[in-house]
Amino acid sequence: MEINEEDVKIDKLTMDQNILDSVIDKTDIPDLEYDEEISPLVADVVENDLLSLLESKIGNSHLTSDNLIDEDYEAELGAHVTFSPSLIDAESEKKTNDLRERIDRYGIVNVCGTDLSGRPIIVISAVNLPNADQISQEKEFFHSHQHFFDVLLEILCGILEKYVESEYTLVYFHYGLKSSSQPSFNWLTKVYKMLDRKFKKNLKALFVVHPTMLFKVLWQVIRPLISSKFNKKVTYCNTLAELGAHIDLNILKIHPEIKIHDASVRPRKSSVSIEQIQFGPFQQFKVPLQKIADENKGDPIPLCLKEAVIFLRKNIDEEGLFRKSGSFERIKEIQNLYNYGQPVAYHTYEYHVAASVIKAFVRELPESLLTDAIFNEMMSLQALDIVDKVEVARDLLSAKLPPLNFKVLNYLISFLNEVTQHSAKNKMDARNLSYVFGPNFLRKQNDPEFGLVNIEKINNFVELLIKYHPDIFN
């Protein structure tokens, strides 16, 4: 569509202060916890630059009634922008790995299990962003603060790419962002344009925790640059309790400073209620494996797993098995049936609901299936050749994994191996399945040293178990 230049000049993206005041409800804005003056991020949003961005962004799209771009993901995002030549000036693979570990050391981005619908959770913590002074001390790796953010973007896109192949949830902790550590507005615009279709379309929920007045103002300013579909996915959470209504806080990696700040935030009046856990007489979820086995006459394999696997075998050729998430309401319904000893008629549910029940069971175990006792040995496996990896993995699991954990893990991995044998149709090979189950098989959300590099190694270990199940478990 053609843009009426006169109309655009008059509107100036609604940046007139009176209009901004009208769209921001000041009674619903938390107190500023840092920078009292307008940050450089606002200064970057000069009218001419923003106007040109809007014109380039609209392109052939049209605006909705509330001045949002009604973006067609298939047309607008399908032809995504390709990455420019590598920003990582690495002389060797070791240099690349050093950069990745250097970025990961800051703990800016983490993958923390799955949400209540079984979708992977990616957490971004602004409090961990380094400032220019910190980066200047790492000239061996980063030429400038801007170079750090460029490297951050490229490395994280590569690491997170597999997680966003399926539906996922994003949690952004805004508290702790300082003007000295934040990226430029142009960089943020670059990120939005650079991330291809699957990053945007497969994002099902974006939770912004502890938003400030400045953040809300900026969001109103850039709304015309963002598709209407994307805007609908955003939810503000003024406290951790509000976030807890959507996501189990126990699985998230939350910086101590964020928790301290949250304790100082006065809770708002809200209709949101956090559900209390109620255990049924035949509880299958959120309880130790020993309790399930005791009530199951010694059978170590929970009934909820057995019946879900039986049903999924009939749908094993379905494309994206375990990738697509089921309805939270349907998953909860099945969990309650099992917890109260009622039969579950899986044939009345969609196959991805059954798959989500399995993911929920693994995620909600009080202790991970792969325990902390084998963590260090798992991390050291990476340098071995494949024959030694299989042998060490076999000895490690049989020697250090509790018997019940071993039996349940064997049962699940055996079925996942079976799924990979149909990967030509269901598109779920061992690598794809490792990204689905790895973050839930071993959870270390309270370890400050645990980052994306460690998660990648766990995924590699889970992939090994799936590929070589007969050699490792038999």
Secondary structure by P-SEA (a helix, b strand, c coil): cccaaaaaaaacccccaaaaaaacccccccccccccccccccccccaaaaaaaaaaaaccccccccccccccccccccccccccccccccccaaaaaaaaaaaacccccccccccccbbbbbbbbccccccaaaaaaaccccccaaaaaaaaaaaaaaaacccccccbbbbbbcccccccccccaaaaaaaaaaccccccccccbbbbccccaaaaaaaaaacccccaaaaaabbbbccaaaaaaccccccccccaaaaaaaaacccccccbbbbcccccccccccccaaaaaaaaccccccaaaaaaaaaaaaaccccccccccccaaaaaaaaaaaaaccccccccccaaaaaaaaaaaaaacccccccccaaaaaaacccccaaaaaaaaaaaaaccccaaaaaaaaaaaaaaaaaaaacccccccaaaaaaacccccccccccccccaaaaaaaaaaaaaaaaccccccc
